[in-house]
Amino acid sequence: MGTTLLEFEKPIAELERQIEELRKSAEGHEVEVAAEIAPLSAKLESLKADIYRNLTPLQRVQVARHPRRPFTLDYVRLCMTDWIELHGDRAFREDAAIAAGWARLDGETVMVIGHQRGRDTKENLRRNFGMPHPEGYRKALRLMKLAEKFQVPVLTFIDTPGAWAGLGAEERGQSEAIARNLYEMSRLTVPIIATVIGEGGSGGALALGVADRVLMFEHSVYSVITVEGCAAILWKDGKSIEMRERAADALRITAPDLKRLGVIDDILPEPAGGAHADPEAAARTLHDALVEALETLKEIKPEKLLRRRREKFLAMGQVVESDA
């Protein structure tokens, strides 16, 4: 299970411990334990499937934030080749919370742009916990325009609690940088595929999310605000589990909810125990989905691509007029 154990994963960890102890007891001895391990292994897979099939929205938030969950650069390493990272917005500085560059997906050149978190404290400080400054979004836009110049598809990966809301970020135009990305992505003449790989929070996520196809991993979340922020605003309590659960239920942040609402296009299944349990399997699923989506989008002419993209986002939401 790794070093980080979520509360609902404890029965899984206990069963894994029993299996591991049986294996160790057989080492160096003429003891055959396969007959004992087989039913336990089957029970383990069944338990994982059952637990992860019945996660609450708040538990999905915990999975989406899991520190061992694959990040953008993990998927680049596992799904793609010939990675060349590009840096800087050419206006202020490099923002490590956005990782971006050229890569090849099944031999086809693509521009990859995604939020990047850190695995430990040092890297999280360098990556600002995956929360970009304005220069991160301006770097992303610069590279989207570069991709358009060479008629290369853009793949974005969404995984952030939200854009950084510090004083410096606001002084340098955080809201303008996000709004500019939304506007320019709606006009980009190359295919765009966005994938929510972890936590997609607020405008900081949407700044990479205006796409022809929006994919989402099964246990990821996508929302206008964090559950803690929502609970703090509505009920003045962002810490209690009860209020966070209430917010998570109300926000409709899970992949099935967002698919029903038309916010995302496809749900990518995760391996038993979540993407952090088997990153390679999750990467294979992502690779196949990206290849399939690209093959479809490449056949569409730019004018039709733009029209469909705009219609897709304009159709979201519902307005009800009342005579009252």
Residue pairs with C-beta under 8 A, 6 or more apart in sequence:
1 9
1 12
1 13
1 16
1 273
1 277
2 68
2 276
3 68
4 66
4 67
4 68
5 13
6 59
6 62
6 63
6 66
8 51
8 55
8 59
9 51
9 273
11 47
11 51
12 44
12 47
12 48
12 51
12 273
15 40
15 43
15 44
15 47
16 44
18 40
19 37
19 40
19 41
19 44
22 33
22 36
22 37
22 40
23 33
23 37
25 31
25 33
26 32
26 33
45 272
48 272
48 273
48 277
49 272
52 63
52 219
52 270
52 272
52 273
52 274
55 63
55 219
56 245
56 248
56 249
57 221
57 227
57 245
57 248
57 249
57 251
57 253
57 254
58 227
58 241
58 244
58 245
58 248
58 249
60 219
60 220
60 221
60 248
60 253
60 254
61 199
61 221
61 227
61 248
61 253
63 69
63 219
63 274
63 276
64 198
64 199
64 219
64 220
64 221
65 198
65 199
66 274
66 276
67 119
68 276
69 197
69 198
69 274
69 275
69 276
70 78
70 197
70 275
70 276
70 279
70 282
70 283
71 114
71 116
71 117
71 159
71 197
71 198
72 99
72 112
72 114
72 115
72 116
72 157
72 159
72 197
73 99
73 114
73 116
74 279
74 283
75 114
75 157
75 197
75 283
75 286
76 83
76 99
76 103
76 112
77 83
78 279
78 280
78 283
78 287
79 105
79 283
79 286
79 287
79 290
80 103
80 104
80 105
80 110
80 112
81 103
81 104
82 102
82 103
82 104
83 101
83 102
83 103
83 112
84 101
84 102
84 103
85 99
85 100
85 101
86 100
86 101
86 102
86 139
86 143
87 94
87 139
88 94
88 135
88 139
89 95
89 135
89 136
89 138
89 139
89 142
90 142
91 135
91 138
92 134
92 135
92 138
92 172
93 135
94 135
94 139
95 128
95 132
95 133
95 135
95 136
95 139
96 116
96 126
96 127
96 128
97 115
97 116
97 127
97 128
97 129
97 130
97 131
97 132
97 133
97 136
97 160
97 164
98 113
98 114
98 115
98 116
98 132
98 136
98 137
98 139
98 140
99 112
99 113
99 114
99 115
99 116
100 111
100 112
100 113
100 114
100 139
100 140
100 143
101 111
101 112
101 143
102 109
102 110
102 111
102 112
102 152
103 109
103 110
103 111
103 112
104 110
105 155
105 287
105 290
105 291
105 294
106 287
106 291
108 153
108 294
109 150
109 152
110 147
110 152
110 153
110 154
110 155
110 294
111 143
111 144
111 146
111 147
111 152
111 153
111 154
111 155
112 155
112 156
112 157
113 140
113 143
113 144
113 154
113 155
113 156
113 157
113 208
114 156
114 157
114 158
114 159
114 197
114 208
115 130
115 132
115 157
115 158
115 159
115 160
115 204
115 205
115 208
116 127
116 130
116 159
117 124
117 127
117 129
117 130
117 159
117 160
117 198
118 124
118 125
118 126
118 127
118 129
118 130
128 164
129 161
130 159
130 160
130 161
131 160
131 161
131 162
131 163
131 164
131 204
132 160
132 163
132 164
132 204
132 207
133 163
133 164
133 166
133 168
133 169
133 172
133 174
134 169
134 172
134 173
134 174
134 176
134 177
135 172
135 177
137 163
137 177
137 178
137 180
137 181
137 207
138 177
138 180
140 156
140 181
140 207
140 208
141 177
141 180
141 181
141 184
144 154
144 184
144 185
144 188
145 184
147 153
147 154
147 190
148 188
148 189
148 190
151 189
151 190
152 190
153 190
153 191
153 192
153 193
153 294
153 297
153 298
154 188
154 190
154 191
154 192
154 193
155 192
155 193
155 194
155 195
155 290
156 192
156 193
156 194
156 195
156 208
156 209
156 211
157 194
157 195
157 197
157 208
158 194
158 195
158 196
158 197
158 198
158 200
158 205
158 208
158 209
158 222
159 196
159 197
159 198
159 199
159 200
160 199
160 200
160 201
160 204
160 205
161 199
161 201
161 202
161 204
161 226
162 201
162 202
162 203
162 204
162 205
162 225
162 226
163 169
163 174
163 178
163 202
163 203
163 204
163 207
164 174
164 204
165 174
175 203
177 207
178 203
178 204
178 206
178 207
181 207
181 208
181 210
182 206
182 207
182 210
185 192
185 210
185 211
186 210
186 306
186 309
186 310
186 313
187 306
189 302
189 305
189 306
190 302
191 212
191 294
191 297
191 298
191 300
191 305
192 210
192 211
192 212
192 213
192 309
193 211
193 212
193 213
193 214
193 215
193 290
193 293
193 294
193 297
194 208
194 209
194 210
194 211
194 213
194 214
194 215
195 214
195 215
195 216
195 217
195 268
195 286
195 289
195 290
196 205
196 209
196 214
196 215
196 216
196 217
196 220
196 221
196 222
196 255
196 264
197 217
197 220
197 275
197 286
198 217
198 220
199 205
199 220
199 221
199 226
200 206
200 209
200 216
200 220
200 221
200 222
200 223
201 223
201 225
201 226
202 223
202 224
202 225
202 226
205 222
210 309
210 313
211 309
212 297
212 305
212 308
212 309
212 312
213 265
213 266
213 293
213 297
214 263
214 264
214 265
214 266
215 264
215 265
215 266
215 267
215 268
215 286
215 289
215 290
215 293
216 222
216 255
216 258
216 259
216 264
216 266
216 267
216 268
217 255
217 267
217 268
217 270
217 275
217 282
217 286
218 255
218 267
218 268
218 269
218 270
219 255
219 270
219 274
219 275
220 255
221 253
221 254
222 253
222 255
222 258
222 263
222 264
223 230
223 251
223 253
224 251
225 233
225 251
227 244
227 247
227 248
227 251
227 253
228 238
228 239
228 244
228 247
229 238
230 238
230 247
230 250
230 251
231 237
231 238
231 240
231 243
231 244
231 246
231 247
232 238
234 247
235 243
235 246
235 247
237 243
238 244
252 258
252 261
255 264
255 267
256 267
258 264
259 265
259 266
259 267
261 316
262 315
262 316
263 316
266 289
266 293
268 282
268 285
268 286
268 289
269 285
270 282
270 285
271 277
271 278
271 281
271 282
272 278
275 282
297 305
300 308
